[in-house]
Amino acid sequence: MMKRPFLCVSLLAFATSASIFAEEVKFMLKFEPGKSYITESQIEQASSMQMAGQNIDSKVSMKMVTSQVVSKSEEGLDIVQEIDSLKMDMLAAGMELKFDSENPGGGMLDAMISPMMKSKSTLTLDGDGKVVEVVAEVAPGMENMGMGEAEVTQSAREVFDLMPNKVISEGDSWKSTSNFPTGGMTEAPVPINYVLTFDSMVEKDGHKMAKVIIKGTIDDGDENLQVTSRELGGEMLFDPAIGQPREVMMNFDVEIGLPEGIEVAEGAAGKMPLVMKTVSKLKEIK
């Protein structure tokens, strides 16, 4: 007869002890004026589109190094983000194309991608570390290639959008909304609703970091373009000692319905599957 109360007390004691020893981390980005934060990203992307009487498959593999240079401003901090180097291999409709910003060869991709190297953004933070403004500088014509102002702006603020800017206990979750640019196929980016969970503390490469599980759901696009998701999410390793994610891994598996006016192959679904995997690592603070 006494087993059930004893079990309840035991469970309560276990839950209490677990909460006492649970780790707490303040998830807020920190930047030091005068420093540069160097990030290396590997991006793999595949898409397929049935239009104009043919099936067009494309695959892209990119290795990109970006820098964030921090300086003081009247509001708080200015963070200027630029692309330092970019290597790209593309297979489109059976044609192989390559680009290397450090060794341009004058090929077809050089003319298309070189202007992107001049794109940059300036993100302004207030004294509380909140984003006040993002100003994107984009070369003419980049909007037509899916690297317009919306894409550059979102690239600058993407990690900021995921941060709750408060202390989170191990096992707890928070919500965030970020934007998914569609490369000019819509007037506005498509919102993604994220749930982020502080899973546990882990050690990697000599650093003690908070492992965060990221799961997302995508809202519909505008009335002329519907976006559905098969998989959205990933994992982040956040280092509270420096206030920076050392590694972010994201998977995007979506299907984009083409807007009216685009010629689609007869019998085709009128949708473009898009799969993208990204791994970004903080390589250096100097």
BAFI-506818 format. One record per residue (C-alpha): y, x, z; residue in three letters. Coordinates in steps of 0.5 Angstrom, whole numbers, plus 500, padded with zeros to 3 digits. Each point is the difference from the previous one (the first is absolute). Layout:
BEGIN
YXZAla ...
This chain:
BEGIN
500500500Met 505506501Met 498503494Lys 506497495Arg 506501505Pro 497508501Phe 500500492Leu 507497500Cys 503505505Val 496506496Ser 503498494Leu 507499503Leu 500507503Ala 498503493Phe 505497496Ala 505502506Thr 498507500Ser 500500492Ala 507498500Ser 502505505Ile 497506496Phe 502497493Ala 505505496Glu 507498499Glu 504502494Val 507499497Lys 500499493Phe 507502498Met 501505494Leu 504506503Lys 504505495Phe 504506502Glu 507502496Pro 499506496Gly 493499499Lys 496499494Ser 493496500Tyr 495501495Ile 495495498Thr 494501495Glu 497494496Ser 494499496Gln 500493496Ile 495497496Glu 501494496Gln 496496495Ala 502493496Ser 498496495Ser 503495495Met 498496495Gln 506499495Met 502500493Ala 493499498Gly 497506503Gln 498502507Asn 504506503Ile 497504505Asp 504506504Ser 499505505Lys 505504504Val 499506505Ser 506503503Met 502505505Lys 507500503Met 504504505Val 506496502Thr 505503505Ser 505496505Gln 506504502Val 503498507Val 508500501Ser 504497505Lys 505494498Ser 505496503Glu 495494501Glu 494505503Gly 496504495Leu 500500492Asp 493502497Ile 500502493Val 493499496Gln 498504494Glu 494502496Ile 499507500Asp 494500495Ser 496496497Leu 493501496Lys 497494496Met 494499496Asp 500493496Met 495497496Leu 502494496Ala 497496494Ala 495506499Gly 506505500Met 501506505Glu 507502502Leu 502505505Lys 506502504Phe 502506504Asp 507500503Ser 499508501Glu 498501493Asn 503495496Pro 496500493Gly 505496496Gly 494494499Gly 501493500Met 500499507Leu 505505501Asp 505496497Ala 498494504Met 499503507Ile 505506500Ser 506495501Pro 496497506Met 501507504Met 507499500Lys 499494504Ser 502500508Lys 502495505Ser 504501506Thr 498496506Leu 505499506Thr 497499507Leu 505498506Asp 499503507Gly 494495502Asp 496503494Gly 501493496Lys 501500492Val 507499499Val 501501492Glu 496503495Val 503502494Val 496502494Ala 502504494Glu 496499494Val 500503493Ala 502495494Pro 494497497Gly 495501506Met 500492502Glu 496499493Asn 495505503Met 499497506Gly 504505504Met 506497501Gly 505499506Glu 495495503Ala 494505500Glu 505506502Val 503496506Thr 493497502Gln 497507500Ser 506503505Ala 499494505Arg 492499500Glu 498503506Val 506498504Phe 498493498Asp 493501504Leu 503502506Met 501496506Pro 505504503Asn 497499507Lys 495502505Val 493497498Ile 494500504Ser 493503498Glu 496494497Gly 507496499Asp 502497493Ser 507499497Trp 502497493Lys 505502495Ser 502498493Thr 501505494Ser 501499493Asn 496502494Phe 504502493Pro 496497494Thr 503505495Gly 506495498Gly 495495498Met 504495505Thr 507500502Glu 498502507Ala 494503504Pro 495496503Val 499500507Pro 494502504Ile 499498507Asn 497506504Tyr 496500507Val 500507503Leu 495501506Thr 500506504Phe 493502500Asp 499506504Ser 503507501Met 496505496Val 501508499Glu 500503493Lys 502507498Asp 502502507Gly 505493501His 499494505Lys 502494495Met 500493501Ala 495497495Lys 503493497Val 496495496Ile 504497494Ile 498493497Lys 504496495Gly 501493497Thr 504499494Ile 505494499Asp 500497493Asp 505503495Gly 505495497Asp 498494496Glu 499504493Asn 496506503Leu 494499506Gln 498506503Val 493499504Thr 497506504Ser 492502501Arg 502506505Glu 506502503Leu 501505506Gly 498506503Gly 501505505Glu 505504503Met 500506505Leu 506500504Phe 502507504Asp 505497506Pro 502508502Ala 504500493Ile 501493499Gly 497500493Gln 494498496Pro 496506498Arg 495496496Glu 500493497Val 495497495Met 501494497Met 496496495Asn 503494495Phe 495496496Asp 504494497Val 500496494Glu 507498497Ile 500494495Gly 505502494Leu 506496499Pro 501495495Glu 503503493Gly 495506500Ile 495499495Glu 492500503Val 494501496Ala 496494498Glu 496497506Gly 503506504Ala 501498508Ala 507502499Gly 500504506Lys 500507501Met 495504506Pro 504505503Leu 496505505Val 504506503Met 498505506Lys 505504503Thr 500506505Val 506503503Ser 500506505Lys 506503503Leu 499507498Lys 506504503Glu 507499505Ile 504505498Lys 
